[in-house]
Amino acid sequence: MARPKKFLKTLSEEELIKIKELSNSRTEEVRKVQRAKIILLASQGKSNETISKEVGVSIPTICKVLKKWTVFDIDAALSDLARSGRPPVIDVAARTWIIQLACHLPQDYKDGPHSQLWTITSLCNYIHKHCMNEGHECLANVQESTVWEILNSNDIKPHKIKYYLERKDPDFKEKAKKVLLLYKRVAWILQMTREQTEDGVSASKLSGEVVISYDEKPGIQAIGNIAPDLRPNPAVGARCVGRDYEYKRYGTLSLLAGIDLMSGEVIGLVRKSHTSADFIDFLKTVDDKYDKDLKISIILDNHSVHRCRDVMEFLASKPERFEFTFTPKHASWLNLIESFFSKCAKQCLKHLRVNSIEELKTHIESWLKETNETPVVYRWQWKLEDIQGAFADKD
């Protein structure tokens, strides 16, 4: 079938690139890919009959696509033209009211459902109950699917919660920069002393300081089985370890740990509590471990235990020995020790069952000893401009 001359049109360079990409796409809609191929082949002078065989569509369909391309443009030819159809049953005012309801919590309304968040069902029930009084008779028989469609088209999901962290420290920038710059200083020290440390001299001795990232991991549960675990046995179809759902609790422990950022070694104490006395014991352990001429810098959070009178008195008894760098409030994620606690949870504590709290203590201490046999030094990658840029134009 010959093509009418009025359907002939030339593709611009940009349009040709776009059409070629679409015609080779594996992710776009099939009909859009077909229309792109039709336009591309037509621009190459192929007949409608040839295009029909290559693309696998009827000749009337080809004519419609080429007509839209000629009368309108490429985008119109690739898409469906808007149809008049019947006017929407739900008017704009009713849709706005539904969105307004979804943007408030149920408890904001006197007779709202006794739930924290809306569900589509509860929202639909509320609409049915109040639409007449609000003057939206068109919503009397609205379906849940329609309510969902209205909310989804406005990207509103009243049944979900997305958490955020409010910045509660007015000095966040200054404190965060201080921590990050300390990490950068450690990176410089390690870089400048690399040759000497390869000969067995510690970076701490060469720099005259030790930098420790410290925190506590409380509430480590000592959990025991009430029935023995079953070993994997393919012969009976047991492909994994079998474990009884029930268990017994023996108590909890706290891990007080600090990682030496220059050597990767972990200093840890396992205690039944994490009071100021326990923290002072950790400081004494660190004090005894390192040479007296070294300054000990500790990165830690602003917990009251770390600033109480007993701790201050101990620090006063060791003048110029310790220096604390506090992370901002609610920003313990800036402390590198948190990555070590994550490693501890995955490697040491996951699926662990013990017969006593003492066995848990021994297990953690053995794992710390094993970890220190192959210490890992964290390599800080941020440049100074990265640190500066992280706080640019932010409150």
BATI-960335 format. One record per residue: residue in three letters; z, x, y of N, C-alpha, C in turn. Coordinates in pm, whole numbers, padded with zeros to 5 digits, always signed. Atoms other than C-alpha are relative to their C-alpha. Example, Ala and Ser with C-alpha at 12.3 -4.5 7.8 and 13.67 -1.06 7.14 Angstrom:
BEGIN
ala+00000+00089-00119+00780+01230-00450+00000+00090+00120;ser-00006-00082-00119+00714+01367-00106+00073-00077+00109;
REM end
This chain:
BEGIN
met+00000+00086-00119+00000+00000+00000+00000+00090+00124;ala+00007-00082-00122-00097+00145+00336+00116-00032+00092;arg-00111+00020-00093+00167+00191+00602-00057-00034+00136;pro+00047+00032-00136+00112+00017+00938+00024+00116+00095;lys-00011-00112-00094+00053+00266+01219+00123-00011+00089;lys-00114+00017-00089+00332+00115+01421+00130+00053-00062;phe-00118-00053+00066+00580+00246+01159+00002+00152-00004;leu+00006-00146+00000+00472+00607+01211+00085+00056+00114;lys-00087-00059-00102+00724+00826+01396+00026+00145-00039;thr-00023-00142+00026+00799+01198+01430+00149+00032+00010;leu-00141-00041-00002+01137+01350+01347+00019+00121+00090;ser-00034-00119-00078+01297+01587+01593+00060+00104-00094;glu-00055-00108+00083+01431+01919+01466+00142-00033-00048;glu-00137+00039+00037+01791+01793+01473+00000-00111-00104;glu+00007+00112+00094+01697+01470+01296-00047+00047-00137;leu+00050-00052+00126+01507+01663+01030+00110+00071-00079;ile-00113-00070+00066+01811+01882+00955+00098-00102-00057;lys-00095+00103+00043+02037+01575+00936-00052-00075-00122;ile+00059+00076+00109+01796+01386+00707-00004+00084-00128;lys+00004-00087+00118+01757+01683+00471+00138+00015-00063;glu-00137-00012+00051+02134+01726+00441+00042-00128-00073;leu-00036+00128+00062+02181+01355+00367-00075-00023-00130;ser+00079+00026+00120+01900+01341+00114+00044+00085-00118;asn-00051-00087+00107+02063+01625-00083+00149-00017-00026;ser-00145+00018+00012+02420+01498-00049+00037-00066-00133;arg-00054+00059+00122+02626+01416-00358+00127-00080+00025;thr-00123+00071-00035+02915+01258-00172-00024-00124+00084;glu+00030+00116-00082+02745+01008+00058-00035-00121-00086;glu+00041+00121+00071+02669+00648-00037-00141+00014-00054;val+00132-00010+00063+02372+00612-00269-00108-00058+00091;arg+00101+00064-00082+02190+00372-00036-00034+00083+00124;lys+00026-00084-00118+02230+00609+00260-00085+00120-00040;val+00081-00113+00049+02091+00898+00052-00144-00046-00025;gln+00134+00053+00025+01798+00678-00056-00077-00019+00129;arg+00067+00023-00128+01720+00580+00302-00040+00131+00066;ala+00034-00132-00056+01730+00945+00409-00124+00056-00069;lys+00117-00049+00074+01482+01033+00134-00126-00075+00042;ile+00115+00081-00044+01253+00746+00241-00054+00053+00132;ile+00041-00049-00132+01246+00870+00600-00060+00138-00010;leu+00051-00136+00014+01197+01232+00495-00139+00001-00061;leu+00131+00003+00066+00907+01153+00261-00105-00064+00090;ala+00094+00065-00092+00748+00919+00517-00043+00095+00110;ser+00033-00096-00107+00764+01190+00782-00093+00109-00051;gln+00090-00100+00060+00578+01416+00539-00137-00060-00033;gly+00129+00064+00021+00292+01162+00519-00017-00065-00135;lys+00011+00063+00131+00372+01023+00174-00021-00151+00016;ser+00025+00144-00003+00250+00671+00100+00122-00077-00049;asn-00111+00083+00045+00487+00381+00038+00009-00006-00152;glu+00001+00007+00146+00379+00366-00324+00059+00128-00061;thr-00054-00129+00049+00458+00737-00376+00150+00006+00024;ile-00143+00000-00032+00794+00700-00201+00076-00090-00096;ser-00063+00095+00091+00874+00399-00419+00026+00064-00136;lys-00014-00064+00130+00817+00604-00736+00104+00112+00004;glu-00091-00115-00009+01011+00910-00615+00145-00041+00025;val-00137+00041-00037+01313+00728-00469+00054-00107-00093;gly-00043+00104+00091+01321+00436-00709+00042-00128+00069;val-00030+00123-00072+01327+00151-00457-00131-00077+00020;ser+00119+00082-00019+01091-00136-00383-00070+00031+00132;ile+00078-00025-00121+00814-00117-00123+00053-00082+00118;pro-00060+00073-00113+00967-00402+00090+00123+00069+00059;thr-00117-00073-00049+01287-00199+00109-00043+00118+00085;ile+00050-00114-00077+01091+00103+00227-00048-00045+00137;cys+00051+00051-00128+00921-00107+00495+00114-00035+00096;lys-00114+00036-00084+01256-00236+00622+00064+00124+00061;val-00061-00124-00050+01400+00117+00650-00087+00063+00108;leu+00089-00062-00097+01094+00251+00830-00013-00082+00127;lys+00007+00085-00119+01083-00049+01064+00123+00023+00087;lys-00123-00025-00078+01449+00006+01167-00006+00138+00065;trp+00012-00134-00056+01373+00376+01218-00091-00002+00123;thr+00097+00005-00110+01076+00294+01442+00055-00078+00120;val-00047+00087-00108+01238+00013+01642+00127+00054+00064;phe-00128-00048-00054+01582+00168+01677+00005+00153-00006;asp-00009-00145+00013+01671+00521+01562+00042+00034-00143;ile-00037-00047+00134+01776+00732+01262+00128-00065-00049;asp-00128+00056+00041+02134+00606+01259-00013-00147-00042;ala+00020+00140+00035+02019+00243+01255-00072-00014-00134;ala+00075+00006+00126+01777+00313+00971+00087+00034-00120;leu-00088-00041+00110+02052+00473+00762+00109-00103-00027;ser-00109+00095+00013+02296+00185+00814-00053-00142-00006;asp+00035+00142-00001+02296-00193+00776+00019-00054+00140;leu-00013+00062-00131+02233-00386+01093+00106-00109-00004;ala-00105+00102-00007+02514-00614+01206-00059-00139-00016;arg+00046+00137+00020+02471-00972+01091+00084-00096+00084;ser-00072+00095-00085+02565-01272+01299+00114-00064-00078;gly-00104+00060+00083+02753-01459+01025+00079-00105+00076;arg-00085+00098-00066+03014-01717+01099+00110+00069+00079;pro-00106-00063-00080+03281-01644+01363+00126+00018-00083;pro-00121-00025+00078+03606-01496+01232+00096-00117+00009;val-00096+00111+00004+03861-01754+01120+00127+00038+00074;ile-00122-00047-00066+04155-01544+01245-00038+00063+00134;asp+00040-00049-00133+04125-01491+01620+00077+00126+00038;val-00058-00127-00046+04222-01182+01818+00150-00014+00027;ala-00142+00021-00032+04556-01330+01935+00084+00001-00127;ala-00075+00005+00125+04663-01396+01576+00009+00138-00063;arg-00001-00136+00053+04564-01047+01464+00099+00089+00077;thr-00092-00077-00083+04757-00899+01755+00145-00032-00035;trp-00136+00040+00036+05066-01098+01656+00041+00062-00133;ile-00031-00063+00129+05047-00968+01298+00031+00148+00019;ile-00023-00143-00025+05021-00611+01423+00133+00021+00072;gln-00127-00010-00072+05314-00670+01660+00118-00015-00096;leu-00106+00017+00100+05527-00797+01371+00018+00127-00082;ala-00006-00118+00086+05440-00494+01157+00053+00122+00072;cys-00047-00115-00079+05528-00256+01440+00149-00012+00035;his-00145+00014-00014+05888-00384+01439+00062-00004-00139;leu-00070+00005+00128+06147-00358+01164+00046-00142-00028;pro-00044+00137+00033+06253-00675+00976+00131-00039+00069;gln-00130+00032-00062+06606-00648+01120-00010-00025+00150;asp+00019+00030-00142+06460-00675+01471-00014-00150+00026;tyr+00016+00145-00012+06406-01044+01402+00120-00070-00062;lys-00123+00068+00040+06698-01282+01371-00006-00056-00141;asp+00015+00059+00133+06564-01452+01060-00096+00080-00087;gly+00085-00086+00081+06373-01155+00920+00062+00026-00136;pro-00052-00027+00134+06410-01052+00556+00107+00109+00002;his-00108-00098+00006+06718-00852+00457-00046+00124-00077;ser+00052-00124+00057+06530-00533+00384-00025+00099+00112;gln+00018-00103-00101+06484-00203+00562-00142+00001+00055;leu+00140-00004-00040+06105-00219+00568-00071-00128-00045;trp+00083+00110+00043+05838-00484+00546-00072+00036-00131;thr+00103-00009+00103+05639-00539+00230-00110-00097+00043;ile+00109+00092-00035+05303-00715+00250+00041-00143-00032;thr-00043+00134+00040+05459-01009+00067+00100-00058+00100;ser-00101+00051-00093+05762-01040+00296-00059-00026+00138;leu+00066+00020-00130+05543-01001+00606-00084-00128-00003;cys+00084+00119+00013+05305-01268+00479+00085-00127-00001;asn-00091+00116+00002+05595-01506+00407+00053-00031+00139;tyr-00051+00020-00136+05733-01451+00758-00108-00062+00089;ile+00111+00054-00078+05389-01523+00906-00018-00149-00030;his+00014+00141+00038+05359-01849+00710+00109-00086+00063;lys-00115+00075-00048+05704-01954+00828-00003-00023+00150;his-00012+00005-00146+05655-01887+01200-00132-00013+00074;cys+00128-00001-00071+05282-01898+01274-00024-00127+00082;met+00023+00124-00073+05281-02264+01381+00075-00001+00133;asn-00081-00004-00123+05564-02218+01632-00054+00100+00101;glu+00056-00103-00088+05387-01911+01771-00140-00036+00049;gly+00131+00044-00046+05065-02105+01820-00117+00064-00072;his+00107-00063+00077+04863-01934+01547-00024-00082-00127;glu+00025+00089+00113+04759-02225+01327-00098+00060-00101;cys+00098-00059+00090+04478-02016+01180+00063+00087-00108;leu-00069-00086+00098+04738-01812+00989+00079-00081-00102;ala-00081+00085+00087+04886-02109+00804-00024+00032-00148;asn+00032-00028+00140+04707-02015+00481-00049+00143-00021;val+00048-00138+00010+04648-01644+00540+00050+00063-00130;gln-00032-00065+00126+04643-01438+00220+00053+00142+00024;glu-00054-00136-00011+04824-01110+00155-00111+00102+00017;ser+00112-00095-00011+04490-00933+00115-00054+00006+00142;thr+00049+00003-00138+04387-01044+00464+00097+00073+00093;val-00101-00070-00082+04715-00924+00617-00012+00150-00022;trp+00014-00144+00030+04673-00592+00439-00123+00057+00069;glu+00124-00046-00062+04315-00564+00568+00016+00019+00150;ile-00024-00010-00146+04425-00628+00928+00083+00124+00032;leu-00086-00116-00024+04699-00365+00907-00073+00129-00032;asn+00070-00121+00041+04482-00115+00724-00108+00040+00100;ser+00104-00030-00099+04203-00143+00981+00058+00062+00127;asn-00067-00062-00115+04458-00040+01245+00089+00117-00041;asp-00074-00115+00055+04606+00233+01022+00152-00018+00016;ile-00143+00030-00007+04949+00065+01013+00050-00023-00142;lys-00057+00011+00135+05163+00103+00699+00151-00024+00013;pro-00143+00027-00025+05497-00073+00763+00089+00013-00122;his-00079-00014+00123+05604-00026+00399+00030+00145-00033;lys-00019-00142+00027+05607+00354+00424+00083+00066+00109;ile-00078-00080-00095+05834+00611+00589-00056+00142+00000;lys+00039-00139-00015+05714+00946+00720+00110+00072+00078;tyr-00116-00065-00060+06004+01179+00795-00042+00103+00104;tyr+00019-00104-00101+06027+01403+01099+00136+00062+00029;leu-00124-00069-00033+06287+01649+01224+00013+00010+00150;glu-00023-00003-00144+06424+01598+01571+00059+00135+00040;arg-00051-00128-00048+06480+01918+01764+00130-00024+00075;lys-00132+00029-00056+06852+01912+01837+00063+00122+00069;asp-00054-00121-00063+06899+02265+01969-00078+00026+00129;pro+00072-00024-00126+06812+02304+02340-00047+00144+00014;asp+00039-00141-00007+06788+02680+02286-00085+00041-00120;phe+00078-00026+00122+06552+02650+01989-00096+00117+00017;lys+00101-00104-00020+06279+02871+02136+00062+00140-00002;glu-00060-00132-00014+06506+03159+02227+00059+00048-00133;lys-00062-00038+00126+06696+03155+01897-00105+00029-00107;ala+00106-00020+00099+06382+03120+01686-00075+00131+00025;lys+00068-00125-00033+06210+03404+01870+00084+00121-00041;lys-00089-00112+00034+06512+03627+01815-00005+00028-00150;val+00007-00016+00145+06500+03563+01439-00135+00060-00040;leu+00134-00047+00037+06123+03615+01417-00023+00145+00043;leu+00015-00139-00046+06137+03934+01622+00081+00096-00085;leu-00079-00083+00090+06408+04066+01392-00079+00025-00129;tyr+00086-00019+00117+06176+04006+01096-00111+00100+00031;lys+00106-00093-00038+05903+04188+01286+00051+00142+00009;arg-00059-00135-00009+06135+04481+01353+00017+00060-00139;val-00013-00048+00138+06207+04507+00982-00136+00045-00053;ala+00135-00036+00046+05831+04509+00914-00043+00134+00059;trp+00034-00129-00063+05786+04795+01164+00075+00115-00066;ile-00081-00106+00063+06070+04995+01010-00057+00036-00136;leu+00056-00026+00132+05923+04956+00662-00134+00071+00008;gln+00130-00063-00017+05580+05055+00789+00014+00147+00043;met-00015-00134-00054+05702+05361+00981+00071+00095-00096;thr-00076-00086+00093+05922+05487+00696-00059-00001-00140;arg+00059+00016+00133+05681+05422+00410-00007+00131-00077;glu+00015-00128+00069+05618+05787+00330+00135+00054-00047;gln-00131-00050+00038+05987+05879+00331+00063-00083-00112;thr-00060+00085+00103+06091+05579+00121-00066+00024-00135;glu+00066-00033+00127+05832+05677-00140+00062+00124-00063;asp-00069-00119+00051+06030+06002-00173+00144-00029-00038;gly-00133+00038+00045+06348+05805-00249+00104-00018+00109;val-00094+00021-00110+06506+05783+00097-00008-00145+00043;ser+00000+00142-00035+06613+05427+00194-00040-00021+00146;ala+00039+00034-00136+06467+05263+00501+00122-00026+00087;ser-00122+00027-00076+06818+05160+00604+00060+00128+00056;lys-00056-00127-00048+06938+05520+00627-00087+00061+00109;leu+00091-00056-00100+06629+05622+00822+00008-00075+00132;ser-00005+00081-00122+06668+05335+01070+00142-00017+00053;gly-00139+00013-00043+07048+05332+01083+00052-00143-00002;glu-00046+00138+00005+07078+04961+01006-00041-00068-00130;val+00032+00087+00114+07076+04699+00732-00022-00140+00056;val+00028+00138-00044+06923+04354+00785+00008-00091-00123;ile-00025+00088+00114+07046+04077+00555-00024-00145+00041;ser+00020+00144-00018+06926+03716+00533+00099-00071-00093;tyr-00113+00054+00078+07227+03509+00421+00009-00152+00012;asp-00034+00142-00002+07314+03152+00326+00075-00034-00128;glu-00069+00048+00120+07506+02946+00071-00083-00107-00069;lys+00061+00108+00079+07369+02729-00209+00113-00072-00072;pro-00113+00069+00060+07648+02481-00282-00045-00104-00103;gly+00026+00114+00089+07675+02210-00547-00087+00032-00120;ile+00074-00033+00122+07520+02396-00842+00076-00060-00118;gln-00071+00075+00103+07610+02164-01129-00001+00072-00135;ala-00013-00048+00138+07739+02285-01462-00011-00122-00090;ile+00029+00117+00082+07583+02031-01698-00016+00043-00145;gly+00008-00033+00142+07622+02032-02076-00056-00113-00082;asn+00053+00101+00092+07452+01853-02361+00114-00064-00081;ile-00093+00063+00094+07639+01602-02576-00062-00003-00140;ala+00069-00012+00129+07382+01653-02854-00090+00122+00010;pro+00080-00122-00006+07188+01966-02950-00146-00027+00035;asp+00143+00010-00027+06836+02025-02819-00079+00015-00129;leu+00088-00007+00116+06556+01978-03070-00118+00092+00031;arg+00107-00096-00021+06306+02260-03107-00137-00064-00025;pro+00135+00052+00028+05928+02197-03098-00036+00016-00147;asn+00038-00003+00141+05793+02113-03441-00130-00079-00017;pro+00129+00072+00011+05420+02030-03461-00014-00077-00130;ala+00013+00066+00130+05463+01929-03823+00044-00146+00006;val-00049+00138-00012+05650+01616-03715-00043-00062+00133;gly+00051+00054-00126+05463+01565-03386+00086+00030+00121;ala-00086-00037-00114+05730+01724-03164-00063+00120+00070;arg+00072-00107-00068+05525+01926-02917+00084+00072+00105;cys-00084-00061-00102+05807+02001-02671+00146-00009-00043;val-00143+00004+00029+06183+02046-02663+00051-00142+00016;gly-00062+00133-00009+06374+01726-02734+00142+00011+00052;arg-00134-00007-00059+06685+01654-02530+00055-00140+00019;asp-00067+00128-00018+06932+01367-02528+00014-00031+00149;tyr-00007+00038-00141+06934+01171-02203+00139+00016+00059;glu-00136-00006-00051+07311+01176-02172+00049+00145+00006;tyr-00054-00134-00017+07508+01480-02058+00142-00010+00055;lys-00136-00004-00056+07853+01587-01945+00004+00100+00115;arg-00015-00086-00117+07959+01746-01617+00129+00082-00011;tyr-00117-00088+00002+08193+02044-01596+00048+00038+00140;gly-00038-00038-00137+08200+02086-01218-00118+00064+00072;thr+00105-00064-00080+08004+02267-00950+00043+00137+00049;leu-00022-00133-00056+07970+02619-00816-00084+00019+00125;ser+00078-00036-00119+07844+02775-00495-00046+00144-00013;leu+00054-00135-00002+07620+03078-00467-00009+00047+00144;leu+00005-00063-00132+07682+03291-00157-00089+00122-00015;ala+00097-00107+00025+07382+03520-00132-00064+00050+00128;gly+00073-00063-00109+07218+03762+00105-00103+00094-00058;ile+00105-00089+00048+06892+03947+00057-00024+00110+00103;asp+00026-00115-00085+06850+04296+00199-00151+00004+00027;leu+00142+00013-00032+06519+04264+00382-00074+00133-00005;met+00067-00129+00007+06451+04638+00363-00015+00050-00143;ser+00008-00045+00139+06514+04688-00009-00035-00111-00097;gly+00025+00112+00089+06474+04338-00154+00116-00030-00092;glu-00116+00022+00088+06811+04366-00328+00079-00122+00046;val-00078+00119-00030+07022+04050-00347+00147+00028-00027;ile-00146-00008+00017+07397+04054-00289+00050-00142-00017;gly-00040+00137+00026+07552+03746-00443+00142-00012-00053;leu-00132+00034+00052+07894+03595-00505-00006-00143-00051;val-00005+00134+00057+07945+03294-00732+00144-00048+00008;arg-00136+00051-00022+08247+03086-00628+00004-00151-00022;lys-00019+00145+00015+08392+02738-00677-00003-00070+00135;ser+00003+00057-00135+08388+02688-00300-00084+00091+00089;his+00069-00087-00097+08215+02822+00010+00072-00012+00134;thr-00084+00006-00119+08498+02838+00262-00013+00128+00081;ser+00001-00121-00082+08560+03092+00535+00054+00119-00077;ala-00055-00109+00081+08766+03296+00288-00108+00057-00092;asp+00109-00047+00086+08467+03312+00052-00102+00079+00082;phe+00096-00071-00085+08241+03414+00339+00053+00138+00039;ile-00060-00130-00033+08482+03689+00440-00008+00093-00120;asp+00015-00082+00121+08478+03810+00079-00141+00057-00011;phe+00139-00049+00002+08100+03833+00104-00016+00113+00101;leu+00010-00105-00103+08129+04034+00428+00069+00129-00048;lys-00070-00118+00053+08379+04268+00258-00086+00069-00106;thr+00088-00057+00102+08138+04313-00033-00113+00080+00064;val+00108-00069-00071+07859+04406+00207+00053+00125+00068;asp-00062-00113-00070+08091+04632+00404+00024+00116-00096;asp-00027-00105+00100+08189+04822+00088-00128+00059-00058;lys+00124-00043+00065+07831+04848-00034-00074+00105+00081;tyr+00082-00087-00083+07674+05026+00262+00083+00107+00070;asp-00066-00111-00069+07757+05355+00432+00059-00049+00132;lys-00074+00045-00118+08002+05319+00719-00074+00025+00131;asp+00071-00028-00124+07759+05462+00974-00119-00093+00023;leu+00111+00094-00015+07507+05182+00920+00046-00128+00068;lys-00026+00130-00062+07498+04874+01139-00057-00110-00089;ile+00041+00107+00090+07475+04549+00941-00035-00124+00083;ser+00045+00121-00069+07266+04269+01096-00017-00111-00103;ile+00006+00111+00094+07301+03931+00926-00063-00121+00069;ile+00062+00124-00047+07071+03632+00979+00062-00114-00077;leu-00070+00111+00066+07258+03309+00906-00003-00123+00088;asp+00002+00123-00080+07290+02949+01016+00128-00014+00080;asn-00109+00016-00097+07530+02817+01277+00115-00084-00055;his-00107+00078+00063+07775+02661+01028+00136+00042+00055;ser-00132-00029-00058+08134+02636+01150+00075+00106-00080;val-00067-00100+00084+08251+02848+00854-00035+00141+00046;his+00045-00133-00041+08052+03140+00994+00053+00039+00138;arg-00046-00030-00135+08216+03115+01337+00148-00029+00020;cys-00141+00040-00013+08576+03020+01259+00088+00120+00038;arg-00092-00102-00051+08880+03212+01377+00021+00112-00102;asp-00023-00103+00102+08939+03393+01044-00116+00099-00006;val+00118-00086+00005+08585+03527+01043-00005+00089+00124;met+00001-00079-00123+08608+03636+01406+00105+00112-00003;glu-00105-00102+00011+08933+03820+01333-00044+00113-00093;phe+00048-00104+00090+08770+04001+01040-00104+00087+00071;leu+00102-00076-00071+08473+04101+01257+00062+00092+00105;ala-00069-00082-00101+08712+04226+01526+00063+00123-00064;ser-00060-00115+00069+08871+04452+01266-00105+00102-00042;lys+00110-00090+00033+08528+04607+01205-00093+00012+00122;pro+00080-00003-00123+08404+04680+01559-00134+00070-00018;glu+00136-00053-00001+08028+04738+01595-00057+00021-00141;arg+00049-00012+00137+07983+04709+01218-00100-00113-00031;phe+00083+00116+00029+07833+04358+01200-00062-00057+00128;glu+00064+00075-00108+07589+04171+01420-00062-00125-00061;phe+00052+00126+00052+07512+03803+01360-00118-00048+00086;thr+00111+00066-00066+07178+03643+01446-00010-00140-00059;phe-00005+00137+00049+07205+03265+01419-00137-00067+00012;thr+00119+00083-00008+06910+03043+01335+00032-00121+00087;pro-00027+00122-00080+06868+02736+01562+00061-00109-00088;lys-00056+00113+00073+07051+02419+01464-00112-00078-00068;his+00096+00076+00081+06869+02224+01193-00131+00077-00018;ala+00120-00082+00022+06627+02514+01142+00030+00110-00100;ser-00032-00100+00102+06762+02690+00834-00125+00047-00072;trp+00126-00040+00062+06400+02700+00712-00054+00131+00058;leu+00040-00128-00057+06361+03003+00942+00064+00118-00073;asn-00074-00104+00069+06596+03194+00713-00070+00032-00132;leu+00077-00037+00118+06409+03388+00444+00077-00015-00130;ile-00079+00016+00123+06696+03352+00197-00032-00132-00068;glu+00034+00130+00059+06581+02993+00148-00109+00013-00105;ser+00105-00021+00101+06274+03120-00038+00060+00057-00127;phe-00067-00053+00119+06507+03311-00270+00073-00111-00074;phe-00068+00112+00066+06712+02997-00337-00100-00088-00075;ser+00104+00075+00069+06388+02821-00427-00037+00070-00132;lys+00026-00079+00120+06315+03101-00674+00113-00016-00100;cys-00117+00018+00086+06667+03066-00812-00004-00135-00071;ala+00004+00134+00058+06626+02693-00866-00106-00010-00110;lys+00109+00010+00096+06296+02739-01052+00020+00090-00122;gln-00009-00097+00109+06376+03046-01260+00134+00000-00072;cys-00134-00016+00057+06751+03037-01314+00065-00133-00038;leu-00077+00123+00018+06872+02677-01291-00077-00116-00061;lys+00079+00113+00048+06584+02452-01394+00023-00023-00149;his-00023+00044+00139+06662+02261-01719+00122+00068-00065;leu-00111-00076+00059+06979+02469-01763+00109-00092-00053;arg-00115+00067+00060+07251+02338-01997+00101+00107-00042;val-00106-00094+00032+07584+02516-02040+00115-00073-00067;asn-00117+00058+00068+07910+02461-02228+00127+00005+00084;ser-00117-00008-00088+08147+02539-01940-00044+00050+00136;ile+00032-00048-00135+08157+02620-01572+00001+00153+00003;glu-00004-00146+00009+08242+02979-01666-00133+00054-00053;glu+00129-00042+00054+07921+03002-01868-00108-00006+00108;leu+00095+00009-00111+07724+02885-01562+00015+00119+00093;lys-00027-00114-00088+07889+03153-01350-00058+00129-00060;thr+00051-00119+00066+07804+03422-01604-00152+00002-00001;his+00147+00011+00004+07446+03296-01631-00061+00038+00135;ile+00053-00030-00134+07389+03313-01252+00015+00148+00032;glu-00024-00142-00028+07544+03658-01222-00094+00089-00081;ser+00092-00078+00083+07331+03788-01511-00142-00008+00056;trp+00133+00015-00059+07020+03646-01348-00014+00082+00127;leu+00004-00083-00121+07107+03815-01017-00018+00147-00035;lys+00013-00140+00043+07147+04145-01198-00141+00029-00049;glu+00137-00016+00050+06813+04097-01372-00100+00001+00114;thr+00091+00005-00115+06644+04008-01042+00002+00131+00077;asn-00013-00125-00076+06775+04324-00876-00058+00120-00074;glu+00065-00109+00072+06619+04537-01150-00143+00022+00051;thr+00135-00010-00060+06281+04464-00990+00000-00072+00134;pro-00011+00069-00130+06359+04378-00625-00135-00015+00067;val+00124+00030-00071+06086+04224-00413+00028+00001+00150;val-00015-00008-00145+06059+04318-00045-00099-00098+00065;tyr+00087+00096-00069+05925+04037+00174-00080+00073+00108;arg+00087-00066-00097+05627+04163+00372-00035-00096+00112;trp+00022+00088-00115+05623+04002+00715-00137+00026+00058;gln+00139-00016-00041+05264+03941+00826-00027-00037+00145;trp+00025+00046-00137+05301+03784+01171-00008+00116+00098;lys+00009-00096-00109+05188+03985+01470+00080-00053+00119;leu-00077+00042-00119+05365+03976+01806-00068-00118+00069;glu+00070+00110-00067+05094+03751+01949+00013-00129-00080;asp-00023+00120+00082+05148+03513+01654+00133-00064+00035;ile-00134+00049-00035+05517+03484+01741-00003-00065+00137;gln+00008+00054-00135+05438+03431+02108-00079-00131+00001;gly+00084+00119+00002+05165+03177+02030+00066-00119-00066;ala-00067+00110+00070+05394+02973+01804+00081-00087+00095;phe-00084+00075-00095+05596+02866+02108-00072-00029+00130;ala+00076+00021-00124+05320+02841+02366-00017-00150+00026;asp+00021+00138-00047+05308+02514+02562+00071-00103-00087;lys-00080+00095+00078+05577+02352+02347+00138-00012+00062;asp-00134+00021-00056+05903+02197+02458+00105+00058-00091;
REM end
